[in-house]
Amino acid sequence: MAPAHPIKIAILAMGGEGGGVLSDWIVDLAEHNGFIAQATSVPGVAQRTGATIYYVELFPAAQGANDEPAPVLALMPLPGDVDIVIASELMEAGRAVQRGLVTPDRTRLVCSTHRVYAIAERIALGDGRVDSASLLAHAQNAANRFVGFDMAEMAQQTGSVISAVLFGALASSGSLPFTRAQFEATIERGGIGVQASRAGFAAGFDGPRPVLPETAAAPVAARSARGRALLDRIASNHPQAAHALLIEGVRRLVDYQDYDYANLYLERIEQIGGAHRDDTLHAELARHLALWMSYEDTIRVADLKIRDVRLERVRDEVQPGDAVLGIHEYLHPRLQEICDTLPAHLGRWLLRAGGPRAVVERLTARGRVVQTNSVRGFLLLWLIAGLRRWRRGTLRYAVENERIEAWLNDVRKAPSVALAIEIVRSQRLIKGYGETHERGWRNFETIRSIWARMGREMAPAAVRELVEAALADEEGKRLGEVQRRFSAA
């Protein structure tokens, strides 16, 4: 028997994900199979630029013709009154739950479980990511029936877009009174990108492949004698609990600089291990020291921008087809970054010199656009990246090396393991480059001055509170409040 009420469908998607196409497919599917359909959309920027709610209502045409008066279809979804919610990403599903569009008494939720981080998550000074496991649990608990897996990965594997995979998952969920053949005929009628869309639809309809039981991880192998020596050093001189982080740290620093730099990394950790023997401290130091020693300078940024893996990732994301793809970088190096890249004595001289400094500042007052995949742009970045062999002679290396040694000395002299761990973790304030790095360093120095003044009276929880306050806002208001409280104590 035909339903007495419309079938109500809300689609939450971001720009470029095909939410409009998915909405059009559902309307076309309904209208070619005996239903009246109405669709509206409301764009918004509540989470990320381009986030949009598409709303579709379907009503059987035969019942509509017999009803007096004719059915009136709504323009917007109402909390507690939606039958199907389709979300292109896990946070979009969370938004639907938060708005009350997903309810356990009636709503079927079809969503991709991958994450595209929200603006608020990305701009957080610390780790601002919402816990995906918590989001997923809320979505599953809120829905009458939940259909979810990584549909973005399936779209990439099939050379399709996520809307096609979502359409397939919707078809297999049994939420609509249409057959698979009717769904597929809708894609055929679209006439654009049919083959790729059919492949994405099939992947979504069949769902994820079963995950095989995990086997024991293969041992890490080195491709050179020096690499094997580093792995042997980790195995011999460091606790098992820190091995995974140490291996990743060594890999990162060999890639960043060379084998000697990775040896310096292990040597520094071993010196701390002699002062404080604790597995947690060892693991935390392995992580944070590797991050600090691979600080982002102009050499590193240029190197990362011209790597094959980055260019391939851009092509995969854009999928230009036969079109010409151009990658344009906006670069605006300041005087400080230029001086940092120069030999240490020359960089210090330029920072002090009045006339030459003014000339360089005028020349760098405006940024420039560099096309990475043009010959000229690639060569420019390649030459800057090639300065890596001289990095140890740069001003930035001298400054960072001095700062790292002072930080390690503080860790070494900490009166307790708990305080040493918090001092190590304070490194998370130092990240990025340019103004971001300068702000983080100022906050780090402020906190360091407090623990230097308080000495043995400094509680580990106090350092943790200061660091969290520094990460609370860019203006430093929260840190200022906590600092004044410590000064008054």
C-alpha positions in Angstrom: 0.0 0.0 0.0 1.3 3.5 -0.9 2.6 5.5 2.1 0.2 8.2 3.5 3.0 10.7 3.9 5.9 11.9 1.7 9.3 10.3 1.8 11.5 13.0 3.3 15.2 13.0 2.4 17.9 15.4 3.5 21.3 15.4 1.8 24.3 17.2 3.5 27.3 17.7 1.3 30.1 20.2 0.6 30.9 22.0 -2.5 32.4 19.9 -5.3 31.1 16.6 -3.9 28.1 16.3 -6.2 25.3 16.9 -3.7 23.3 18.7 -6.3 23.8 15.8 -8.8 22.7 13.3 -6.1 19.6 15.4 -5.4 18.8 15.5 -9.2 19.3 11.7 -9.5 16.8 11.1 -6.7 14.3 13.4 -8.3 14.7 11.8 -11.7 14.5 8.3 -10.2 11.2 9.2 -8.5 9.6 11.0 -11.4 10.4 8.1 -13.8 8.9 5.6 -11.4 5.5 7.0 -10.4 6.3 9.6 -7.8 5.9 13.3 -7.5 9.2 14.9 -6.4 10.3 18.3 -5.1 13.8 19.4 -4.3 15.3 22.5 -2.7 18.7 23.5 -1.5 20.1 25.9 1.1 23.8 26.8 0.9 25.7 27.7 4.0 29.1 28.1 5.6 28.3 26.8 9.0 31.2 24.3 8.9 33.2 24.7 5.8 32.7 26.9 2.8 30.2 25.3 0.4 28.4 23.1 3.0 24.8 22.7 1.6 21.6 21.0 2.7 19.6 19.6 -0.2 16.1 18.6 0.7 13.9 16.2 -1.4 10.3 15.0 -0.8 8.7 12.2 -2.8 5.0 11.3 -3.0 3.3 8.6 -5.0 1.7 10.3 -8.1 -1.3 7.9 -8.1 -2.2 8.8 -4.5 -1.6 12.4 -5.2 -4.1 12.4 -8.0 -6.8 10.9 -5.8 -6.2 13.1 -2.8 -8.3 16.1 -2.1 -6.7 18.6 -1.8 -3.5 17.9 -3.6 -0.4 17.1 -1.5 1.7 20.0 -0.4 5.4 19.3 -0.2 7.7 21.1 2.3 10.8 23.2 1.4 12.9 22.5 4.4 13.6 19.5 6.7 12.2 19.7 10.2 13.9 18.1 13.3 12.4 14.8 14.0 10.6 14.6 10.7 13.1 13.2 8.2 13.1 9.6 6.9 16.5 9.5 5.2 19.6 11.5 5.8 22.6 11.2 3.4 25.9 12.7 4.6 28.9 13.1 2.4 31.3 13.0 5.4 31.3 12.1 9.0 31.1 15.6 10.4 28.2 16.3 8.1 26.4 13.4 9.7 27.3 14.9 13.1 25.7 18.2 12.0 22.5 16.3 11.0 22.4 14.6 14.4 23.0 17.9 16.2 20.2 19.6 14.3 17.8 16.8 15.2 17.4 15.6 11.6 18.4 12.0 12.6 16.1 10.3 15.1 16.1 6.7 16.3 12.4 6.2 15.7 12.5 6.7 11.9 15.7 8.0 10.2 18.0 5.9 8.1 21.4 7.5 8.0 23.6 6.8 5.0 27.1 8.4 5.3 30.7 8.3 4.4 32.9 7.8 7.4 35.9 9.6 6.1 36.8 13.1 7.5 37.4 16.4 5.9 38.4 18.6 8.7 36.3 21.7 9.5 37.7 25.2 9.5 37.5 25.3 13.3 39.5 22.1 13.6 42.2 23.3 11.2 42.8 26.7 12.7 43.1 25.5 16.3 46.5 26.3 17.7 46.8 22.7 19.1 45.1 19.5 17.9 41.6 20.8 17.3 40.3 17.6 15.6 37.0 16.2 16.8 37.3 12.6 17.8 36.1 10.5 14.8 35.2 7.5 16.9 32.9 9.7 19.1 31.3 11.2 16.0 30.7 7.7 14.6 29.2 6.4 17.8 26.8 9.3 18.1 25.7 8.9 14.4 25.1 5.1 14.9 23.2 5.6 18.1 21.0 8.4 16.8 19.8 6.6 13.6 17.1 4.0 13.2 19.5 2.3 10.8 23.0 3.2 9.9 24.9 2.6 6.7 28.4 3.9 6.7 31.9 3.2 5.3 34.6 5.2 3.6 32.9 6.2 0.4 35.5 8.8 -0.5 38.1 6.0 -0.8 35.8 4.0 -3.0 35.1 7.0 -5.2 38.9 7.4 -5.7 39.4 3.8 -6.4 36.7 3.8 -9.1 37.6 7.1 -10.6 34.2 8.4 -9.7 32.8 11.0 -7.3 31.4 10.4 -3.9 27.8 11.2 -4.9 27.7 8.1 -7.1 28.9 5.9 -4.2 26.3 7.5 -1.9 23.6 6.8 -4.5 24.7 3.1 -4.6 24.7 2.9 -0.8 21.2 4.5 -0.7 20.0 1.9 -3.2 21.4 -1.1 -1.2 19.9 0.2 2.0 16.4 -0.5 0.9 15.2 2.9 2.1 13.4 3.7 -1.2 10.8 1.6 -3.1 12.9 1.3 -6.2 15.0 -1.5 -7.7 18.7 -1.5 -8.5 17.9 -1.5 -12.2 15.8 1.7 -11.7 18.7 3.4 -9.9 21.1 2.5 -12.6 18.8 3.7 -15.3 18.7 7.1 -13.6 22.5 7.3 -14.0 22.3 6.3 -17.7 19.7 9.1 -18.3 22.2 11.6 -16.9 24.4 11.0 -19.9 27.6 12.6 -18.4 30.4 10.5 -16.9 28.1 7.4 -17.0 30.8 4.8 -16.9 32.6 6.2 -13.9 29.3 6.9 -12.1 28.2 3.3 -12.7 31.4 2.0 -11.2 31.0 4.3 -8.2 27.4 3.2 -7.8 28.3 -0.5 -7.9 31.0 0.0 -5.3 28.6 1.8 -3.0 25.9 -0.8 -3.6 28.1 -3.7 -2.8 29.6 -1.9 0.2 33.1 -2.3 1.6 35.1 -5.5 1.1 35.5 -7.7 4.2 38.6 -6.7 6.2 41.0 -9.7 6.6 42.4 -10.4 10.0 45.6 -8.4 10.6 48.8 -10.3 10.4 51.9 -9.5 12.3 53.6 -6.4 11.1 56.6 -7.0 8.9 59.9 -5.9 10.4 61.2 -2.6 9.3 64.0 -3.0 6.8 66.7 -0.4 5.9 68.0 -0.1 2.3 71.5 1.0 3.2 74.2 0.1 5.7 73.9 3.4 7.5 70.1 2.9 7.8 70.6 -0.6 9.2 73.1 0.9 11.7 70.5 3.3 12.9 67.9 0.6 13.4 70.4 -1.5 15.3 71.2 1.4 17.5 67.5 1.8 18.3 67.1 -1.9 19.1 70.1 -1.9 21.3 69.9 1.4 23.2 66.3 2.2 23.5 63.2 0.7 25.2 60.7 -1.3 23.1 57.9 1.1 24.0 59.6 3.9 22.0 60.8 1.9 19.0 58.0 2.7 16.6 58.3 6.5 17.3 62.1 6.4 17.1 62.0 4.6 13.8 59.6 7.1 12.4 61.7 9.9 13.8 64.9 8.6 12.2 63.1 8.1 8.9 61.8 11.7 9.1 65.2 13.2 9.8 67.1 11.2 7.2 64.5 12.5 4.7 64.8 16.0 6.2 68.6 16.2 6.3 70.8 13.1 6.3 72.0 10.1 8.3 74.3 12.2 10.5 71.4 14.3 11.6 69.4 11.2 12.5 72.4 10.0 14.6 72.4 13.3 16.4 68.7 12.8 17.1 69.4 9.3 18.8 72.4 10.7 20.6 70.3 13.5 22.2 67.6 11.0 23.3 70.2 8.6 24.8 71.6 11.5 26.9 68.2 12.2 28.4 67.7 8.5 29.0 70.7 8.5 31.2 69.2 11.2 33.4 65.6 9.9 33.4 64.8 6.3 32.8 61.1 6.2 31.9 59.3 4.7 28.9 56.7 7.4 28.6 59.3 10.1 28.7 61.4 8.3 26.1 58.4 8.0 23.7 57.3 11.6 24.2 60.9 12.8 23.6 61.2 10.6 20.5 58.1 12.3 19.0 58.7 15.9 20.0 62.4 16.1 19.3 61.9 14.7 15.8 59.3 17.4 15.2 61.5 20.2 16.4 64.6 19.0 14.6 62.6 18.9 11.3 61.5 22.5 11.7 59.9 24.1 8.7 62.3 26.5 6.9 62.3 27.8 3.3 64.4 24.9 2.2 61.9 22.3 3.6 58.9 24.1 2.2 60.4 24.3 -1.3 61.4 20.6 -1.1 57.9 19.5 -0.2 56.2 21.6 -2.9 58.1 19.9 -5.8 57.9 16.3 -4.7 56.4 13.9 -7.1 54.0 12.5 -4.5 52.6 16.0 -3.9 52.1 16.7 -7.6 50.5 13.3 -8.0 48.1 13.9 -5.1 47.0 17.2 -6.6 46.3 15.5 -9.9 44.3 12.8 -8.2 42.3 15.3 -6.3 41.6 17.6 -9.2 41.3 14.9 -11.9 41.9 17.3 -14.8 41.5 14.7 -17.5 42.6 16.2 -20.8 42.8 19.7 -19.4 46.1 21.5 -18.6 46.7 21.5 -14.9 48.6 24.5 -13.4 49.7 24.6 -9.7 50.2 28.1 -8.5 51.9 28.9 -5.2 51.6 32.2 -3.4 55.0 32.9 -1.8 55.7 35.8 0.5 59.1 35.3 2.2 59.8 38.0 4.8 63.2 39.5 5.7 63.5 37.1 8.6 63.0 34.0 6.4 65.6 35.3 3.9 68.1 36.0 6.7 67.4 32.5 8.2 68.3 30.9 4.9 71.6 32.7 4.6 74.9 31.7 6.2 74.7 32.5 9.9 77.2 35.4 9.9 75.6 36.9 6.8 72.1 36.5 8.1 73.0 38.3 11.4 74.7 41.1 9.5 71.7 41.7 7.3 69.3 41.8 10.2 71.5 44.5 11.8 72.4 46.5 8.6 70.2 49.5 8.1 70.5 50.3 4.4 70.8 46.8 3.0 68.0 45.6 5.2 65.7 48.4 4.0 66.4 47.5 0.4 65.6 43.8 1.0 62.4 44.7 2.8 61.3 46.9 -0.1 62.0 44.1 -2.6 60.0 41.6 -0.5 57.1 43.8 0.4 54.9 42.0 -2.0 54.5 38.3 -2.5 54.8 36.5 -5.8 53.0 33.7 -7.5 55.1 30.7 -8.7 53.8 28.0 -11.0 55.3 24.8 -9.5 54.7 22.7 -12.6 56.3 25.2 -15.0 60.0 24.9 -15.9 60.8 28.2 -14.4 58.8 27.8 -11.2 60.1 24.2 -10.7 63.7 25.2 -11.1 63.4 28.1 -8.7 62.0 25.8 -5.9 64.4 23.1 -6.8 67.4 25.4 -6.3 66.0 26.5 -2.9 65.4 22.9 -1.9 69.0 22.1 -3.0 70.3 24.3 -0.3 69.7 21.4 2.1 73.3 20.3 1.9 74.3 23.7 3.4 71.5 23.9 6.0 73.8 23.3 9.0 75.6 26.6 8.1 72.4 28.7 8.0 71.3 31.2 10.6 68.0 29.3 11.2 69.9 26.1 12.0 72.2 27.9 14.5 69.2 29.4 16.2 67.1 26.3 16.4 70.0 24.2 17.5 70.7 26.5 20.4 67.0 26.5 21.4 66.8 22.7 21.2 69.9 22.2 23.4 68.5 24.7 26.0 65.1 22.8 26.0 66.9 19.4 26.4 68.9 20.8 29.3 65.7 21.8 31.0 64.4 18.3 30.5 67.6 16.8 31.8 67.6 19.0 35.0 63.9 18.5 35.8 63.6 17.2 39.4 60.9 14.6 38.5 60.0 12.5 35.5 56.5 13.9 35.5 57.8 17.5 35.1 60.3 16.4 32.5 57.4 14.9 30.4 55.4 18.1 30.6 58.5 20.1 29.5 59.0 17.8 26.6 55.3 18.1 25.6 55.5 21.9 25.7 57.3 21.6 22.3 53.9 21.4 20.6 53.7 25.2 20.9 56.5 25.5 18.3 55.2 24.8 14.8 54.9 26.2 11.3 57.0 29.1 10.0 56.8 32.9 9.8 54.4 34.6 12.2 52.9 31.3 13.4 56.3 30.1 14.5 57.2 33.4 16.1 54.0 33.4 18.1 54.5 29.9 19.3 58.1 30.6 20.3 57.1 33.7 22.3 54.6 31.6 24.2 57.1 28.9 24.8 59.6 31.4 26.1 57.0 32.9 28.5 56.3 29.5 29.9 59.9 28.6 30.1 60.7 31.7 32.1 58.0 30.7 34.6 59.4 27.2 35.2 62.9 28.5 35.3 61.9 31.0 38.1 59.9 28.5 40.1 62.3 25.6 39.8 61.5 22.6 42.0 58.3 24.2 43.1 56.8 24.0 39.6 54.2 21.3 39.4 53.8 19.2 36.2 50.1 20.2 36.1 51.0 23.8 36.1 53.2 23.5 33.0 50.3 21.6 31.3 47.9 24.3 32.3 50.2 27.0 30.9 50.6 25.2 27.6 46.9 24.6 27.2 46.3 28.3 27.9 48.8 29.3 25.2 46.9 27.1 22.7 43.5 28.5 23.7 43.7 31.7 21.6 46.1 33.6 19.2 45.9 36.8 21.2 47.4 35.2 24.3 44.6 36.4 26.6 44.2 33.1 28.3 47.9 32.7 28.8 48.2 36.2 30.2 45.5 35.4 32.8 47.2 32.2 33.9 50.7 33.9 33.9 49.4 36.7 36.2 48.0 34.1 38.6 51.4 32.4 38.8 53.2 35.7 39.2 50.9 36.6 42.1 51.5 33.3 43.8 
